[in-house]
């Protein structure tokens, strides 16, 4: 996964996610998938990126919407 993300990031002209950002994005994807349908996971992450949200902030929003609060991060 690390090689794929690094290569893709290079192709689109950006840096790959940090370990902390990657963890937050994976947790956000899990929240979206478990709160809706699996297909919501990548689109939720895309929306967060499109909005320019920090992954940790996006995770907090997703957890709030899912009724999980910030304690489950």
N, C-alpha and C positions, 0 to 999 in steps of 0.2 A: 504494500500500500504506500509506503514512504516513497519508493521510487516513482510510482505512478503519479502521486501528488506533486512531487518535485518536478517531474517532466511536464505535467499539465500546467503547473504554475509558470514554468519557464515559457511555455508556448503562448500563454495568454498575457505574459509580461507582468507577473506579480510574484510575490514570495509565497512559498507554501505555508500552511498554517503552523503556528507554534504547537508544541505538545498540549499546552493549556487550551488553546483555541480548538484543536482537534478534539480533545476530550469534551469540551462544551458543545461542539457541533454534533458529536455522536450522541450525547445525552439529549440534545434538542431533537434530533431525529427520532430517538426512542420515545420521547414524550409525544411527539406528533403521531408516530405510528400507533402507539398504544391508546391515544386519545381519539383517534379517527380511524383511518385505514393506512396500510403500509405505504401506499403511494403518496400520502401526505408528507412523509419524512423528507424526501429530497426537495420537494417543492417548498416546504417550510424553510429549509436551509437556504434555498435559492432566494426566497423572499427576504430573509434576514440579510443576506449579502447584498441584494439589490437595494435595500433600504440603508445600507451602510452601517448596520448594527454591529457592535462588538459581539462576538459569539457568547460571552458570558451574560451580556445584557439580553440577548435574544433568548438564551436558555431561561433566564428569570421570567421573561414575558411568557414563554411557552408553559413553564411550570405554573405560573399564576392562572393562565387560561385553562389549564388542565385541572385546576384546583389542588395543585400539589404544593404551592408556596415555594419559597426559596430554600427551605430546609432540606429538601431531598437532593440537592446538588452534590 
